[in-house]
Amino acid sequence: MTRTVMRSGWLVGLALHLAGAGAWADEVLERVVCVVDDDAIFLSELERRARPFLVGIPAGIPPRAHAAQRAEVLRTALDQRIDELLFRRAATRAHLTVTEADVDEFIGRLASERGATPEQVYAALQREGVSRAEYRTYMESELLQLRVLQLRVRGRINVTEADLQQAYRRAVREAAHRTVPTVAHVLIAVAEDATPAQVEAARQRAERVAQLVRAGEDLRSLARQMSDDAESRENGGALGELPPGSLPEALDEAIALLALGGVTDPVRGPAGWHVIRLASRRALEPPPFVSVRERLYAALVNREMLRQRGIYLRELRRTVSIDNRLADFPAPEH
């Protein structure tokens, strides 16, 4: 998601001089929003990096709120770009590199962990406006950062057996308040390209289902007649036991509020509107320590790695000059 930046001090100085020379210069040269030593960061690259988040800002909100949200998105993108520059410098000093094959393997492993293929990941990102090349550039940067961190801060991390036991006891305490629900549902599907009127019509159908169930109608019968979930429809909408986190957050939250036998109002999920009935709850039994030890260890190492990453970046930032000019560029009218 980056562009080639000017690395020569005199070129950056020339860019900054011309950028302030008037409207003509703004047309010739891109706007420099930050300079890290002699590396220039341009407004266009920030906007390109932040595009998926910028398009998510609601169009109908007041101009001042829109400008504030846009500024926050760009500030985050700028911080990430500065971090990326600092990590690349550290990688160069340490003679660390990342090949195309490394990126392929990294993306393949991440996709597999999510039950997908790299091509499915690329396709999903394309729908969000992120190209294959942009994603690969981003992942190359992430992998390079990981290698720098492994070299520079991994040795600072020491997870002891006492740390693991403490984390396990904390997980057991948290598990005492968690349950595994058994639920059934009726799904009224909403197409990805549905109009607002179609979304509302589907919601009203789902509302009618909820009213019928609360009036005594059998949800299983209604599911066979009305549900758009082909997998559960013939089973009367039964989804069985659903471990925590197996559903989208909105559905999990709605189920958590139900009493036994209770029915939700229509809840919007990725596929449409759900009406859900809670059949039972089972206490979640914590697994034995030995079966989760490795996962606990990985989680503690990752948490400490994030903390050490922040410390390392603060150390790197103290070694460079950062001229942040992002606040000088007002948001465009929309």
N, C-alpha and C positions, 0 to 999 in steps of 0.2 A: 504494500500500500504506500510505498515511499517513492520519491523521485530522486534523481541524482542531485546532490547539493553541491554548492560551491565550496571547495576546500582550501582555496588560496585566499590569504588574508586580503590582498589588494583587490581581488575580484569581489569579495563580500563588501569591502569598503566602497567600491565603485557602485555596486548594486544599491547600497543604502543611500549613497549620494544621489543617484539618479532617481530612486524611488521617492525622494523628497523634492524633486525638481519641478513637479507640476503634473497636470493631468496627462500630458503627452508621455511622460516617463511611466505613469501607471499603466498605460496601454502597452508599452514596450516591455517592461519588466514586471514580473509577478511581485506581489506584496510580501515583503519579508516581515514575519510576525515575531521571529525570535532568532537570536544568533548565539550559538554555543561555541565560545572561542571564535573560530573562523568557519563554522558550519552554519549555513543559513537554513531556516525552516520557513516554508512558504504557506500562505493562507490556503492556496489551492490544494496542497497536499493534506492539510488538516481537514478541509471540507471533504476531500475524497475518502480519507480514513474514517471520518465520522459520519459518512453519508447514511448508513443504515439507521443511525440514531437520530440524525437530523430529520429524516423523513418521518420519523415516529412522533415528532412534536405535533400536537393537535393544531390544525390550521385555524380553527375557529376561536382560539383563545385571544385575549387582548394583546395588542402589539408589545406592551411592556413585558408581559409574562412570556410571550414567545421569544423576545430578545434575551430575557434572562435564561431561559432554558437552552437557547442556542449557545449563549456564552458559556454556560456550564459544560455543555457537550464539547465545545472546542477547547476549553481549558483542560478537560480530561484527555482529549486527543493530543494536546500539546505536551502534557506531562508524559504521556506514553511515548511520544516521539523523542523527547529529550532522553528518557530512560533508554530507549533503543539506541540512540547515538552513543550514549555513555557505555552501554554494554558492547557495542561494536568496537569502540576504541579499546576497551579492556580485552576483547577477543583478539584484536590485531596485535596488541602487546604480548599476549600469551600464545600467539601463533595458532589460534583455534579457528577452524573452518567448518562449514556445513556443506555437504554435496547435495545434488538433486536426489540421489539415491537415499541419502539420510532423510530428506524431507518426505519422500515417498513412504519410507518405513514408518516415520513418525505419524503421518496422516493416517496410514493404514491401521496402525495400532490404536489410535484414538477413535477412529471410526468403528473398529471391531468392538471396542469397549462399550460402544453405544448401540451395538447390534445392527450396524449399517456397513455399507461399502464406501470406499472413497468417492466413487461416482455418485452415490446417493447424497453424500455430503456436499459435493460440488453443485449438484442440481438444486439442493435445498438453499444453498447460499446464493446461487444465481437468482433464485426467485426473490431473495432479499436485496438484490442489487449488488452483491459482492461477486466479482469475477473469479474464475479459477486462478488466474495469475496473481490477483491481489491476495487471495487466501494463501497461496503457496508462499508468497513473499512474507506474509504475516507469520506463518508457521515456521519458515526458515529463521526469522528473527527470534521466535519463541524458543526454538531448539538451540540456537546460539546462546541465548541467555541462560538456558539450563546448563549448558556446558561450562559457561563462565562461572556460574554459581557452584557447580560441582567442584570446580578447581579452586575457587577462592573462599567459599564459605562452608562447604560440606564438612570440613574438618572442625568447624566450630560447634557442630551439632553432636550432642551426646545424649541419647535416650537410654535411660537406665531401666533395670527391671522394676525398680520402685515406681518410676514414671508410668510404666505399663500397668502395674497393679492399680495405681491410683486412677488411671483412665478407665480401667475395667470396672472398678467400683462405681465410678461416676455413671458409666453407661448402664450398669445394673439399676442404680437408683432412678435413672430416667426411664428405663424400661418398665418399672413398676407402675408408671402412670400411663402406659401405652397399651392399646389393645388391637387385635386383628378383627375387623368387622367382616361379616358375611352379608352381602347385599344382592339385590336384584334391581333392575332398572328398565325404563322405557326410554329409548332414544328417538328424538325427532330430529332428523338430520338437517343440517344447513350447509348448502354448497359454498365452496370457497369464494365464488363470485356472486353470492346472493346479494340482492339489493336490501336496503334497510326495511322495506315493506315485507320482503320475503322472510327476513330474520324475525320480524315482529309476528308474522303469521305463524311461523314455526313455534315461537314462544307461546302464543295463544293456544295452539294445539297441545303443547306440553302442559300448560296451565290447566287445560280441560282434563288431561290425564290425571294430574295431581288431585283435582277436585273429585273425580270419580273414585279414585282409590280411597280418599278420606271419607267418602260417602258409603264405603263398604264394597265397592267393586273389587274383584280379584285382580291384582296387578299382573299375575301370570297370564291370565286370559287377555288382558289389555295388551301385554307385550306381544303375544302371538298375533294379535290383530293389527297393532299400530306401530310397533317398534321398527326402526330402520337399522337396528344392529343385527345383521344376519347371523352372527356367531351365537348370540344368546337368545334370539327370538324364539326358536323352537324349544328352548329350555325354560320358557316363561320368563325370560329376562334375567335368569340367574347368572351372576358373575362369580359366585363362590367367595372364598376368603380372599381378601385383598390386603397384603402386607402394607404397612405404612410406606408412603412414597411411591406406590405403584400406580397411582392415578394422578392426573393433573392437580395442582394445588387447590384450585377452586372446588373440585369435587371432593378431595380429601377433607377440606375445611367444612363443607356442607355435611358430610357423613359424620364428622366428629361431633356435630351439634345435635344429632338425632338421638332420641330415646328408642329403646327396642320397639320395633313395629312402626316407628315413625317414618314419615314420607317428606321428602324435601319439596320446596318450591322448585320450579324449573331452574336448573343450574347450567350455565353456558360452559361447554367444553370445546376442544378443538373440532369435534365432529358435529356439534350441534347442541340441542337442549336435552338435558337428562332429568328424569324424574326418578329418584332413588328411594328404595325402601330398605331399612335396616332390619335384617332377620335376626342376627345375634352378634355378640361380641365375645372374643376369647382373649384372656389375659396373655400378654406376650412373655413367653419364657426366655430369660436371657440364656444365650449359648454358653457352654463352658469356656473358661479362659483360654485353654490350649487351642481351641478351634478358631479363636479370633485374635490370637496374639500377633500374628503377622500383619493383619489388617490394622490393628491398633498401632503397631510399630510404624507402618507406612503413614498412617494419619498423623502421628506425632511428628515424624520427620518432615512431612509436608508442611505442617503448621509452623514448625521452627524454621524451615527453609524460607517461608514467606516472611517471617520476622527478620531473619538474617538478610534477606533480599533488601528489605527496607533500610536496614542499617548500612549495608554495602552501598546502596545508591546514595544515601546521605554522604558517605565518605567520598564517593566519586564526584558528587556535585560540589563538594568543597574544593576540588582541584581544578575547576573550570570557571570561566566567566559566562554568566547567562544573562543576556539582554532580552528580556521578555517584553515585546511590544504589542501583544495581542489586544490589550485593553484600548489601544489607539484606533482599532478598526471597529466602527459601529456596525450593528447588524443591518443588513439590507432591508428595505421595505418589502412587505409581503402582503 
